[in-house]
Amino acid sequence: VKFEGGKLSSSIGGLIHLRFLSLYKAGVSHLPSTMRNLKLLLYLNLNVAIHEPVHVPNVLKEMLELRNLFLPWLMHDKTKLGLGDLVNLEELWFFSTQHSSVTDLLRMTKLRSLSVSLSKRCTFETLSSSLRQLRNLETLYLYFSPKTDMVDYVGELVLDFIHLKELVLAVHMSKIPDQHQFPPLLEHISLFNCGMEEDPMPILEKLLHLKSVELSYKAFVGRRMVCSKGGFPQLCALEIYKQSELEEWIVEEGS
């Protein structure tokens, strides 16, 4: 539905027994402070899909039962959300270090799915130490804002989550990290806007459990790519999209 004036009615706060609330594509630009009364929510989707920032009052920290939380893709610059007490979260999407502290993730040890947008304010050391506690992660999306200063440090990010199966990186890096920095049982990887100058295939083909690989939107800006014999033993799907610089792709027999 579309709400008049983009405002969700304050009467929503009267539904104190509500467990599930989705405003997906509802075009809401203002959320009322009465939402603090919805303390029994298990699922909250605020991915309202509008092209303007959403006003989100700092009320989510009181929804201690939340298991699934989808934040708005765009929020007002001055929005500050304290999410550190949401220790029951299993799924957190569109978490932004511009609006929340990355240390909020430290106590979310039940998280299985996480997407993080990283701003200039987050240091790489803090990011790594916060993510290291999330031993149950199965899905991880990392987006770096274009203005971030982390470009030279991406190789220091060790993603050794034992249960991680799906990884999406929209991170600028000149070359892909060493295979030992990736999760040992990784099955799906997607790379976007990385600007890699070195062929990522010699590393990716050594990740023995990979079933799908996606290179999109200038993930690789080199001209030559080689898939060598014996590589990608379990690969079922390969998507190469918008790689405008690629001129030569060699696939050796047995790859």
C-alpha positions in Angstrom: 0.0 0.0 0.0 1.0 3.7 -0.3 0.5 5.7 2.8 -0.7 9.3 2.6 2.2 11.7 2.8 4.6 8.8 3.1 3.8 8.6 6.9 3.0 5.4 8.7 0.2 6.1 11.2 1.3 6.4 14.8 -1.6 4.0 15.7 0.7 1.2 14.6 2.1 1.4 18.1 -1.1 0.0 19.5 -0.5 -3.4 17.9 1.6 -4.5 20.9 1.2 -8.2 20.2 2.4 -7.9 16.6 5.0 -10.4 15.6 5.5 -9.7 11.8 5.6 -6.3 10.1 6.7 -5.8 6.5 6.7 -2.4 4.8 8.5 -3.7 1.7 8.0 -1.3 -1.2 5.4 0.7 0.8 7.0 4.0 0.0 7.1 5.1 3.7 9.4 8.0 4.4 8.6 8.6 8.1 8.3 6.0 10.8 6.5 7.0 14.0 8.2 6.9 17.4 5.2 4.8 18.7 6.8 1.8 17.0 8.9 1.4 20.2 5.8 -0.3 21.6 6.2 -3.3 19.2 8.4 -5.1 21.6 7.3 -8.6 20.5 8.2 -8.2 16.8 10.2 -11.2 15.4 10.3 -9.9 11.8 10.6 -6.3 10.6 11.1 -5.3 7.0 11.8 -1.6 6.5 13.0 -1.9 2.9 10.5 0.6 1.7 12.1 1.0 -1.7 11.9 4.8 -2.1 14.4 7.1 -3.6 14.6 9.5 -0.7 16.0 9.0 2.8 13.7 7.4 5.4 13.3 9.0 8.8 13.8 6.2 11.4 13.5 7.1 15.1 15.9 5.3 17.4 13.3 2.7 18.6 14.6 -0.5 17.1 16.9 -1.1 20.1 13.8 -1.9 22.2 12.7 -4.7 19.9 14.8 -7.3 21.7 12.9 -10.3 20.3 13.8 -9.5 16.7 15.1 -12.4 14.6 14.9 -10.8 11.1 15.6 -7.1 10.4 15.7 -5.3 7.0 16.7 -1.7 7.4 16.0 1.0 4.7 18.5 1.3 2.0 18.6 5.1 2.5 18.3 6.9 5.8 18.8 10.5 6.8 22.4 11.4 7.4 21.8 12.2 11.1 20.1 8.9 11.8 21.7 7.0 14.7 20.5 3.5 15.5 21.7 1.6 18.6 21.3 -2.0 17.6 23.8 -3.6 20.0 21.2 -5.2 22.2 19.5 -7.1 19.4 21.3 -10.3 20.3 18.6 -12.6 19.0 19.0 -11.4 15.4 19.5 -14.2 12.8 19.2 -12.0 9.7 20.3 -8.4 9.3 20.2 -6.6 6.0 21.4 -3.1 4.9 23.3 -2.5 8.2 25.3 0.7 7.6 28.3 1.9 9.6 27.1 5.5 8.8 24.1 5.0 11.0 25.2 2.4 13.4 28.4 1.4 15.1 30.1 -1.6 13.6 30.8 -2.8 17.2 27.0 -3.3 17.5 27.7 -6.6 15.6 29.9 -7.9 18.4 27.0 -9.4 20.4 24.9 -10.6 17.5 26.5 -14.1 17.6 23.3 -15.8 16.3 23.5 -14.0 12.9 23.3 -16.3 9.9 22.8 -13.6 7.2 24.3 -10.1 7.2 24.8 -7.3 4.7 26.9 -4.4 5.6 27.4 -1.0 3.9 30.8 0.4 5.0 31.4 4.1 5.2 34.5 6.1 5.7 34.0 6.3 9.4 34.6 2.5 9.9 38.3 1.4 10.3 39.2 -1.9 8.7 40.6 -3.2 12.0 37.3 -2.5 13.8 35.4 -4.2 11.0 37.5 -7.3 11.1 37.4 -7.7 14.8 33.6 -7.2 14.9 32.9 -9.7 12.1 35.3 -12.3 13.7 32.8 -13.0 16.5 30.0 -14.0 14.0 30.9 -17.7 13.8 27.5 -18.8 12.6 27.4 -16.6 9.4 26.2 -18.4 6.3 25.6 -15.4 4.0 27.7 -12.2 4.0 27.3 -9.1 1.7 30.0 -6.4 2.0 29.5 -3.0 0.3 32.1 -0.3 0.5 31.0 3.3 -0.2 33.0 4.9 -3.1 34.5 7.4 -0.7 35.9 4.9 1.7 39.6 4.9 2.5 39.8 1.1 2.8 41.0 0.3 -0.7 44.5 -0.7 0.2 43.5 -2.9 3.1 41.1 -5.3 1.6 43.7 -8.0 1.5 43.8 -7.9 5.3 40.2 -9.0 5.6 40.3 -12.7 6.5 36.8 -14.3 6.0 37.4 -17.6 7.7 33.8 -18.2 8.8 33.5 -22.0 8.9 29.8 -22.0 7.9 29.9 -19.3 5.3 28.4 -20.5 2.0 27.5 -17.3 0.1 29.7 -14.2 -0.2 29.1 -11.0 -2.1 31.8 -8.3 -2.3 31.3 -4.9 -3.8 34.7 -3.8 -2.7 37.4 -1.9 -4.7 40.6 -4.0 -4.8 43.4 -4.3 -7.3 43.6 -8.1 -6.9 41.5 -10.8 -5.2 42.7 -11.9 -1.7 44.6 -15.2 -1.4 42.5 -18.3 -1.3 43.4 -19.0 2.4 41.5 -15.7 3.3 38.2 -17.1 2.0 35.8 -19.4 3.9 36.9 -23.0 3.5 33.4 -24.3 2.5 32.3 -21.3 0.3 29.8 -22.3 -2.4 28.7 -19.0 -4.0 30.7 -15.9 -4.6 29.6 -12.6 -6.4 32.0 -9.8 -7.1 30.8 -6.3 -8.2 32.7 -3.1 -9.0 35.9 -4.4 -7.7 38.2 -3.0 -10.4 40.6 -6.0 -10.1 43.5 -5.6 -12.4 44.8 -9.1 -11.9 42.9 -12.2 -13.2 40.9 -13.6 -10.2 40.5 -17.0 -11.8 43.8 -18.6 -10.5 42.5 -17.9 -6.9 38.8 -18.6 -7.4 39.4 -22.0 -9.2 41.3 -23.2 -6.1 38.1 -22.8 -3.9 37.2 -26.4 -4.1 33.5 -26.1 -3.0 32.5 -23.3 -5.3 29.2 -24.0 -7.2 28.6 -20.5 -8.7 30.7 -17.5 -9.5 29.5 -14.1 -10.7 31.7 -11.3 -12.0 29.6 -8.2 -12.7 30.0 -4.4 -13.4 33.7 -4.2 -13.9 34.7 -6.7 -11.2 37.7 -7.4 -13.4 39.2 -4.7 -15.6 42.0 -6.8 -17.1 42.0 -8.1 -20.7 42.9 -11.7 -20.3 41.3 -14.4 -18.1 42.5 -18.0 -17.8 40.6 -21.0 -16.2 43.3 -23.8 -15.9 43.1 -27.6 -16.0 41.7 -29.1 -12.8 40.2 -25.8 -11.5 36.6 -25.3 -10.3 35.9 -29.1 -9.7 32.3 -28.4 -8.5 31.3 -25.3 -10.5 27.8 -25.4 -11.9 27.2 -21.7 -12.9 29.4 -18.9 -14.1 28.1 -15.5 -14.9 30.3 -12.8 -16.5 28.4 -9.6 -17.0 29.4 -6.1 -18.0 33.1 -6.9 -18.2 33.8 -4.5 -21.0 37.6 -4.7 -20.9 37.8 -8.5 -21.4 39.3 -9.5 -24.7 40.6 -13.0 -24.2 39.2 -15.9 -22.1 41.1 -19.2 -22.1 39.4 -22.3 -20.7 41.8 -25.2 -20.6 40.6 -28.8 -21.1 39.6 -30.2 -17.7 38.6 -26.9 -16.1 
